[in-house]
Amino acid sequence: MDKFRDIKVEPWEFNGNLNPDEYLEWVQVLDRIFKAKGYDDERSFKVASLKLTRYASLWFENIKKQRATEGKRKINS
């Protein structure tokens, strides 16, 4: 059960720029939100993947296509 249902906590989007500090901060914020909300790995993955934009989204879509072409299973966590 989501204890924070009445509190709007929304992770920001990550566009895939090359600033490692920005990426690490994004991951840390996501981790805190997911722990507070009690999300399992699969739900955390779904929410995080929805927050990828621009270059990060293109990269992720490319990885999914590459895995499908190679006959590997879908990423789900």
N, C-alpha and C positions, 0 to 999 in steps of 0.2 A: 504494500500500500504506500502511496506517495504521501509522505508526511508534509511535504512542501507544496501540496496541490494549490493552496491559496496564495502562494508566493510565486510571482513570475520571475524565474531565473532562466535566462536565455543565453547560451554561449554565442559569442560573435562568430562571424564567418572567417575562414582562413582562405586566402587567395593563392597561396603557394609562392610568395615572394622568397627571396634568398636570404632573408634575415633570420639566422638560427635562433636568436633571442626571442623574436616574435613568435616563432613556431613553438618553442619550449614554453613560453608563457601561455599560449593557446592550449597546449596539452595539459598544463597544470590546472588551468581554470576548468577545462572539461573534466578532469579527474575529480576535482572538488565537487562540481555539480553532480556528477554521476554517483559519487559516494553519498552525498546528501540525499539524493533522490532514491538511492537503493537500486540503481539500474544494474542488471547483469551485463556480461560482456556483449551479448548479442544486441541488446537494446542500446547500449552505449555506442556500439559500432554503427548502428543505423542512424542515430542522432548525429554522431560525428561526421559520417559520410554526407549527410544532408547539409552540413555547414561548410563543405568544400566548394570554393568558387574559382572562377578563372583558371589559372594554371594548375592549381591543386585538383580541381574537378576534371580537367583534361587528362592529367596524369592518372587519376584514379580510374577513369573510363578506359584509358589505354591499358592499364593493368588488368582490368576485368576482361577486356577483349583478348589480350594476350593469353591469359589463363584459360579462357574458353577454347582458343585455337590450339593450345597445348594439351587440352583434355584434362586440365586440373580442375578440382572442385572450386565452387564459388567461395569467396571470402565472406564470412558471416560474423566474425568477431575480431 
